[in-house]
């Protein structure tokens, strides 16, 4: 946990995993999905002290994008439990359960994200065979629309900010 000047060890999550997605703040955070190995749909909330199990995602997967707060969030794209593979699936979280949302137009995984449930965005990412993307999609809480492309295509990048003031950083550039 970071307090503005230093890091301290916090409580461990209940389900060990990697390639998961998280969103929220230090006293109201959520993590979902990931690999354990294998895929998990597990969702946990953090209250600033400890993690607690919540209702699972509808579909197990990893390398998805997520944005929002603990009571209003989006979990989208990624690699889902075979035979699905890389998909453009979207799920919305209301603080207790997940519901299906509309799919984005480009299927991909390892996207950058920013924003809120009603004004969010995904950018970059990759889809097989590997194709790397620079495109952006904007989410209004119901539908995805095309946004401006980034200057360079990349996956596994970080993202933060809002839909009208976002930051994309780092990432992996692939060729081929």
SERO-4910 file (N, C-alpha, C, O; in steps of 0.05 Angstrom, whole numbers):
BEGIN
 pado doro    nc1    nc2    nc3   cac1   cac2   cac3    cc1    cc2    cc3    oc1    oc2    oc3
  Unk    A     17    -24      0      0      0      0     18     25      0     38     26     14
  Unk    A     10     45    -16     26     69    -18     10     92     -4    -13     96    -10
  Unk    A     24    107     13     11    128     28     19    156     19     14    175     34
  Unk    A     32    158     -4     41    184    -13     71    188    -11     82    205    -24
  Unk    A     84    172      7    113    175      9    127    148     11    152    147      7
  Unk    A    113    126     18    126    100     21    107     77     17     82     81     19
  Unk    A    118     54     11    102     29      8    104     12     33    125     11     46
  Unk    A     82     -1     40     81    -20     62     67    -45     52     51    -44     34
  Unk    A     72    -68     65     59    -93     57     31    -93     67     25    -85     89
  Unk    A     12   -100     49    -16   -102     56    -24   -132     58     -7   -150     57
  Unk    A    -50   -136     60    -61   -163     62    -59   -177     35    -63   -164     14
  Unk    A    -55   -203     35    -54   -219     10    -82   -223      0   -101   -225     15
  Unk    A    -84   -226    -27   -110   -233    -39   -116   -262    -33    -98   -277    -25
  Unk    A   -141   -270    -36   -149   -297    -29   -142   -317    -51   -135   -340    -46
  Unk    A   -144   -309    -77   -137   -326    -99   -111   -317   -112   -110   -295   -124
  Unk    A    -90   -333   -109    -64   -326   -122    -69   -326   -152    -81   -344   -163
  Unk    A    -58   -305   -166    -62   -303   -195    -44   -282   -207    -32   -266   -193
  Unk    A    -42   -283   -233    -27   -263   -248    -43   -257   -274    -63   -271   -280
  Unk    A    -36   -236   -289    -50   -227   -313    -79   -221   -306    -97   -226   -323
  Unk    A    -85   -209   -283   -112   -201   -275   -115   -171   -281    -96   -158   -290
  Unk    A   -138   -161   -275   -143   -132   -278   -154   -121   -252   -169   -135   -237
  Unk    A   -147    -97   -246   -157    -84   -222   -167    -56   -228   -159    -44   -248
  Unk    A   -183    -45   -210   -193    -17   -212   -203     -8   -185   -206    -25   -166
  Unk    A   -207     18   -182   -217     29   -157   -195     44   -143   -175     52   -155
  Unk    A   -198     48   -117   -179     63   -100   -170     45    -77   -180     23    -73
  Unk    A   -151     55    -61   -139     38    -40   -158     29    -18   -152     10     -5
  Unk    A   -180     43    -15   -200     34      6   -225     22     -6   -243     15      8
  Unk    A   -226     20    -33   -249      8    -47   -239     -2    -74   -247      9    -95
  Unk    A   -222    -23    -73   -211    -34    -98   -223    -60   -105   -235    -74    -88
  Unk    A   -219    -68   -130   -229    -94   -140   -208   -106   -158   -195    -92   -174
  Unk    A   -205   -133   -157   -189   -148   -176   -207   -170   -187   -224   -180   -172
  Unk    A   -203   -177   -212   -220   -198   -224   -204   -213   -246   -186   -202   -258
  Unk    A   -212   -238   -250   -200   -254   -271   -171   -261   -265   -161   -257   -243
  Unk    A   -157   -270   -286   -129   -276   -284   -123   -306   -289   -141   -322   -295
  Unk    A    -97   -312   -286    -88   -340   -289    -78   -349   -261    -67   -333   -246
  Unk    A    -82   -375   -256    -76   -385   -229    -56   -409   -227    -48   -412   -204
  Unk    A    -46   -425   -244    -50   -427   -273    -78   -436   -280    -93   -444   -263
  Unk    A    -83   -436   -306   -111   -439   -315   -124   -411   -313   -111   -392   -304
  Unk    A   -149   -409   -320   -163   -384   -319   -182   -383   -295   -192   -404   -287
  Unk    A   -185   -359   -284   -204   -356   -262   -224   -334   -268   -217   -315   -282
  Unk    A   -247   -336   -256   -268   -316   -258   -270   -302   -230   -288   -285   -226
  Unk    A   -253   -309   -212   -254   -299   -184   -253   -268   -184   -237   -256   -198
  Unk    A   -270   -256   -166   -270   -228   -162   -267   -223   -132   -280   -236   -115
  Unk    A   -250   -204   -125   -246   -197    -97   -246   -167    -93   -237   -152   -111
  Unk    A   -256   -158    -70   -257   -129    -64   -238   -124    -40   -235   -141    -22
  Unk    A   -226   -100    -41   -207    -92    -19   -219    -68     -6   -228    -49    -19
  Unk    A   -220    -68     21   -232    -46     36   -211    -28     50   -218    -12     67
  Unk    A   -186    -31     43   -165    -16     55   -151    -33     77   -129    -25     86
  Unk    A   -162    -55     84   -151    -73    105   -149   -101     95   -128   -114     99
  Unk    A   -170   -112     83   -170   -140     75   -186   -144     49   -202   -127     41
  Unk    A   -181   -168     37   -194   -176     12   -218   -194     19   -215   -211     37
  Unk    A   -240   -192      4   -263   -210      8   -273   -220    -19   -273   -205    -38
  Unk    A   -281   -245    -19   -292   -257    -43   -318   -244    -50   -334   -237    -33
  Unk    A   -322   -241    -77   -347   -230    -87   -358   -248   -109   -346   -269   -114
  Unk    A   -380   -241   -121   -390   -257   -144   -370   -257   -167   -358   -237   -173
  Unk    A   -367   -281   -179   -348   -284   -201   -357   -270   -226   -381   -264   -230
  Unk    A   -337   -264   -244   -343   -256   -271   -360   -277   -284   -360   -300   -275
  Unk    A   -374   -270   -305   -390   -290   -320   -372   -309   -336   -379   -332   -339
  Unk    A   -349   -299   -344   -330   -315   -360   -302   -313   -348   -292   -291   -344
  Unk    A   -289   -336   -344   -261   -336   -335   -243   -327   -357   -248   -333   -380
  Unk    A   -222   -312   -350   -203   -303   -370   -180   -287   -358   -178   -285   -334
  Unk    A   -163   -277   -376   -140   -262   -366   -132   -241   -387   -142   -241   -410
  Unk    A   -115   -222   -379   -105   -201   -396   -127   -182   -406   -124   -171   -428
  Unk    A   -148   -179   -391   -169   -160   -398   -162   -132   -390   -142   -127   -377
  Unk    A   -178   -113   -398   -176    -85   -390   -198    -79   -370   -220    -91   -372
  Unk    A   -193    -61   -352   -214    -53   -333   -212    -24   -326   -190    -12   -326
  Unk    A   -235    -11   -321   -235     17   -312   -260     22   -296   -280      8   -298
  Unk    A   -258     42   -279   -281     50   -262   -275     49   -233   -252     48   -225
  Unk    A   -296     48   -217   -294     47   -188   -307     22   -178   -319      7   -193
  Unk    A   -305     17   -152   -315     -9   -141   -345    -13   -146   -353    -36   -148
  Unk    A   -361      7   -148   -389      4   -151   -399      9   -180   -423      7   -185
  Unk    A   -381     15   -198   -389     20   -225   -364     17   -243   -349     36   -247
  Unk    A   -361     -7   -254   -336    -13   -269   -341    -29   -294   -362    -41   -297
  Unk    A   -321    -30   -311   -322    -46   -336   -297    -64   -337   -275    -56   -329
  Unk    A   -301    -88   -346   -280   -108   -350   -284   -117   -379   -305   -128   -385
  Unk    A   -264   -114   -396   -269   -118   -425   -245   -130   -440   -222   -127   -431
  Unk    A   -251   -142   -462   -231   -154   -480   -214   -174   -464   -219   -179   -440
  Unk    A   -195   -186   -477   -177   -205   -463   -179   -233   -475   -190   -237   -496
  Unk    A   -167   -251   -461   -166   -279   -470   -184   -295   -451   -179   -296   -427
  Unk    A   -204   -308   -461   -223   -322   -444   -221   -352   -448   -209   -362   -467
  Unk    A   -231   -366   -428   -229   -394   -426   -236   -407   -454   -257   -402   -465
  Unk    A   -217   -424   -464   -222   -437   -490   -249   -451   -489   -257   -461   -468
  Unk    A   -264   -453   -511   -254   -447   -538   -257   -418   -547   -253   -413   -570
  Unk    A   -263   -400   -529   -268   -372   -538   -244   -358   -549   -247   -345   -570
  Unk    A   -221   -361   -537   -197   -346   -546   -199   -317   -540   -213   -309   -521
  Unk    A   -186   -300   -556   -186   -271   -553   -214   -261   -561   -223   -267   -583
  Unk    A   -227   -245   -544   -254   -236   -549   -257   -206   -543   -240   -195   -529
  Unk    A   -279   -195   -552   -286   -167   -547   -307   -164   -526   -321   -144   -525
  Unk    A   -310   -185   -509   -331   -186   -489   -329   -163   -469   -307   -154   -463
  Unk    A   -351   -153   -459   -352   -132   -439   -370   -141   -416   -393   -151   -421
  Unk    A   -361   -138   -391   -378   -142   -368   -377   -117   -351   -357   -103   -349
  Unk    A   -400   -111   -338   -402    -88   -320   -406    -97   -291   -421   -117   -286
  Unk    A   -393    -84   -272   -394    -91   -244   -409    -68   -229   -402    -45   -232
  Unk    A   -428    -76   -212   -444    -56   -197   -437    -56   -167   -451    -44   -151
  Unk    A   -415    -69   -160   -407    -70   -132   -415    -96   -119   -406   -102    -96
  Unk    A   -431   -112   -132   -438   -139   -121   -439   -161   -142   -434   -184   -136
  Unk    A   -446   -154   -167   -448   -174   -188   -441   -163   -215   -440   -139   -219
  Unk    A   -435   -182   -234   -427   -175   -261   -451   -180   -280   -466   -199   -276
  Unk    A   -454   -163   -300   -474   -167   -321   -461   -162   -348   -441   -148   -350
  Unk    A   -472   -175   -368   -461   -172   -395   -467   -145   -406   -489   -134   -404
  Unk    A   -447   -133   -419   -450   -108   -434   -445   -113   -463   -440   -135   -472
  Unk    A   -447    -91   -479   -442    -94   -508   -413    -98   -514   -396    -87   -500
  Unk    A   -406   -114   -534   -379   -119   -541   -366    -96   -556   -380    -81   -570
  Unk    A   -340    -92   -552   -326    -72   -568   -323    -83   -597   -329   -106   -602
  Unk    A   -315    -65   -615   -314    -74   -643   -289    -89   -651   -289   -104   -670
  Unk    A   -267    -86   -636   -242   -100   -642   -236   -120   -620   -233   -112   -596
  Unk    A   -233   -145   -626   -225   -164   -606   -195   -163   -601   -180   -162   -620
  Unk    A   -188   -162   -576   -159   -159   -569   -155   -163   -539   -174   -165   -524
  Unk    A   -130   -166   -532   -122   -170   -504    -99   -150   -498    -88   -138   -516
  Unk    A    -92   -148   -472    -70   -131   -463    -74   -102   -471    -55    -89   -482
  Unk    A    -98    -91   -467   -104    -63   -475    -97    -44   -452    -94    -52   -429
  Unk    A    -93    -19   -459    -92      3   -439   -120     13   -434   -137     11   -452
  Unk    A   -125     24   -411   -152     33   -403   -151     59   -388   -130     67   -376
  Unk    A   -173     74   -388   -177     98   -372   -207    103   -370   -222     94   -386
  Unk    A   -214    118   -349   -241    128   -347   -260    114   -327   -251    101   -309
  Unk    A   -286    119   -331   -307    110   -314   -326     92   -330   -324     90   -354
  Unk    A   -345     81   -316   -366     64   -329   -380     78   -351   -385     67   -372
  Unk    A   -387    104   -347   -402    118   -367   -385    136   -386   -396    149   -404
  Unk    A   -359    136   -382   -341    151   -399   -313    138   -397   -294    150   -387
  Unk    A   -311    114   -409   -286     99   -408   -274     95   -435   -286    102   -455
  Unk    A   -251     83   -435   -237     78   -461   -217     55   -459   -206     50   -438
  Unk    A   -213     42   -482   -192     22   -485   -175     31   -509   -186     43   -527
  Unk    A   -149     24   -508   -132     32   -530   -109     12   -532   -101     -1   -513
  Unk    A    -99      9   -557    -77    -10   -562    -87    -39   -559   -110    -45   -562
  Unk    A    -68    -56   -552    -74    -85   -548    -64   -101   -572    -53    -91   -591
  Unk    A    -69   -127   -570    -61   -145   -591    -82   -167   -595    -96   -175   -576
  Unk    A    -84   -176   -620   -100   -199   -626    -83   -219   -643    -63   -210   -654
  Unk    A    -91   -243   -645    -76   -262   -661    -75   -252   -690    -94   -240   -699
  Unk    A    -53   -257   -704    -33   -278   -702     -6   -270   -689      4   -290   -678
  Unk    A      7   -249   -686     -1   -226   -669     -5   -201   -686     13   -192   -700
  Unk    A    -27   -189   -683    -33   -162   -694    -34   -142   -671    -48   -147   -652
  Unk    A    -19   -121   -673    -18   -101   -652    -34    -77   -661    -33    -70   -684
  Unk    A    -48    -65   -642    -67    -44   -649    -59    -16   -638    -45    -15   -617
  Unk    A    -67      5   -652    -63     32   -643    -91     44   -638    -93     67   -628
  Unk    A   -112     30   -646   -139     42   -645   -150     45   -616   -141     31   -598
  Unk    A   -168     63   -614   -181     70   -588   -211     66   -592   -223     72   -612
  Unk    A   -224     56   -570   -253     55   -570   -263     68   -544   -251     65   -523
  Unk    A   -284     83   -546   -296     98   -524   -322     84   -515   -337     75   -532
  Unk    A   -327     84   -489   -350     70   -478   -367     91   -463   -357    106   -447
  Unk    A   -393     91   -468   -411    110   -455   -429     97   -434   -448    109   -425
  Unk    A   -422     73   -426   -439     58   -407   -457     39   -420   -469     21   -407
  Unk    A   -460     41   -447   -477     23   -462   -463     14   -488   -461    -10   -493
  Unk    A   -453     33   -503   -442     27   -529   -413     36   -532   -404     54   -518
  Unk    A   -398     22   -550   -371     29   -557   -372     44   -583   -387     38   -602
  Unk    A   -355     65   -586   -352     80   -610   -322     84   -616   -306     82   -598
  Unk    A   -316     89   -641   -288     92   -649   -277    119   -640   -290    140   -643
  Unk    A   -253    118   -628   -239    143   -620   -214    146   -636   -209    130   -654
  Unk    A   -198    167   -631   -174    171   -646   -153    150   -640   -151    140   -617
  Unk    A   -137    142   -660   -116    123   -656    -92    135   -642    -87    159   -644
  Unk    A    -77    118   -627    -52    127   -615    -31    131   -636    -35    123   -659
  Unk    A     -9    144   -630     12    149   -649     27    124   -657     38    123   -679
  Unk    A     27    104   -639     41     79   -645     25     55   -634     13     57   -613
  Unk    A     25     33   -649     12      9   -641     28     -5   -620     53     -7   -623
  Unk    A     15    -15   -599     29    -30   -578      9    -45   -560    -14    -38   -559
  Unk    A     19    -65   -546      3    -80   -527     17    -80   -500     39    -70   -497
  Unk    A      3    -91   -480     14    -93   -453     23    -66   -443     44    -63   -430
  Unk    A      7    -45   -448     13    -18   -440     -3    -10   -416    -24    -22   -410
  Unk    A      6     11   -402     -9     22   -380    -26     45   -390    -21     57   -410
  Unk    A    -47     50   -375    -64     72   -381    -76     83   -355    -80     69   -336
  Unk    A    -82    109   -355    -94    122   -332   -108    148   -341   -104    157   -364
  Unk    A   -124    159   -324   -137    184   -329   -166    181   -335   -179    161   -328
  Unk    A   -177    201   -349   -205    201   -357   -208    199   -387   -188    199   -401
  Unk    A   -232    196   -397   -237    194   -425   -228    219   -440   -222    218   -464
  Unk    A   -228    242   -427   -221    267   -440   -193    276   -433   -184    297   -443
  Unk    A   -179    261   -416   -151    268   -408   -137    243   -399   -133    238   -375
  Unk    A   -129    226   -419   -118    200   -413    -88    199   -419    -77    216   -433
  Unk    A    -75    180   -408    -46    176   -411    -42    146   -418    -52    128   -405
  Unk    A    -26    141   -440    -18    114   -447     13    114   -444     26    132   -453
  Unk    A     23     93   -431     52     92   -426     63     63   -427     49     44   -422
  Unk    A     88     62   -435    101     36   -437     89     19   -459     78     29   -478
  Unk    A     92     -7   -456     80    -25   -474    100    -41   -490    124    -37   -488
  Unk    A     90    -59   -506    106    -77   -522     99    -73   -551     76    -74   -559
  Unk    A    119    -67   -567    116    -63   -595    122    -90   -609    144   -101   -603
  Unk    A    105   -100   -625    110   -125   -639    111   -120   -669     98   -102   -680
  Unk    A    126   -137   -683    127   -135   -712    116   -161   -723    118   -182   -710
  Unk    A    106   -160   -747     98   -185   -761     69   -189   -762     59   -209   -772
***
